[in-house]
Amino acid sequence: MKEVQITAGMQMHRINDLWNATMNDKNPDEFFKQRIGRTYSSLEEELVTGLPLFDPKEQEELMQKAQAIASKSGVSFPDSKAFEAVSNADSKLGSDITSLGLMNFQHLMQAEFYDKVVPLWDASKKDEFKVSYLKAQDVDFMGVKAKCLETYTYGGASSYRPLFYVMMRHLTNVHGGENQRELHDKVRTALSGKRILELGSGPGFFLKFLKGLGATEVVGVDENEKLRDGSKRLGVNVVYGDARDLGSLIGNQQFDLVVSKDFLSYAVTKDDARPIMKGAYKLLSPRGISVHTIDYGKMSEEEYLDFVREHTQHLGGNVDHIVRNFQRMNEQQKDVMLRKNILNIGLGRLDELGYSPIAFLRLDCEDNLSITLGKNANQFRESK
């Protein structure tokens, strides 16, 4: 294990890698200006499709050339010094090796994720994992009394991919030139020995996926008791109860990673967030990290009012009153309200709880944020 000091530039490490491997002779400003509004994942996929595609014979020839150069420096792939030696000697070969490594990493991520998780999700749709809820809470929003509507439906397995991606980019490193087995070994090594807690885990199919890739122990927390049978079926340890009291649910266990997908935006109110994150902090190991993906999508006014009219009457709210309050707001107030989950994120002063921000990454241009927090300054563990 090696400690790495986080820098601001590392927050966009993946997209930078892809850009340098595929588009380094083009103007990034022009590229991204023409793609305003596109999701991060779609930009990533576009860059990946621009990577040179090598057949197995070509891959072998590239690696033989690279090894011949690297061996003169007494190093071999996969190793950052080997990559540096090749790039210095032959920039085109260095670019090809980078492309090869990134391409293989992308394919590995997709194959591992979809092959293992999607079947679990397909099974979950057939019986006990079907669940959603809707509730409202009175709030004082910029001096306006209103109801904050919360909805949650367990999403498809594919929506976990951004969380898995962010986790792995923090835990491992791809230098270039790794083949599929070497990449797979890096992922397994990164998860080996890790104890992982997921907040709002549902029945636990993502935890089962991580366990299958080598995580030492996985634990989930969810408030919906109806999913208990599903957890048993998956063979995953999920504790059912209120996440605001993690100490009572989990005890004094320590976790290397505390993660969540959309939990802080859908299932948690502004007032709930602080006790949950405070409890999560206490459960983090001294060098642990906490990774959360958050949906903060912005509705149009028409979408928001349709949403209010459709749901508020079922919750005993006064639809006309809420609509009138909204129409009285200024543009800034409306903009905040239309970002339908900003109120629920409400993480407050996380630094007061002891957290140190590692990365704040927009996974999608419109809808998703990833927040990575550490417990020990700006350091995390990098697996070799």
Summary of the structure (lengths in Angstrom):
residues: 384
radius of gyration: 22.8
end to end distance: 6.7
largest distance: 76.4
contacts: 1225
relative contact order: 0.13
helix: 53%
strand: 21%
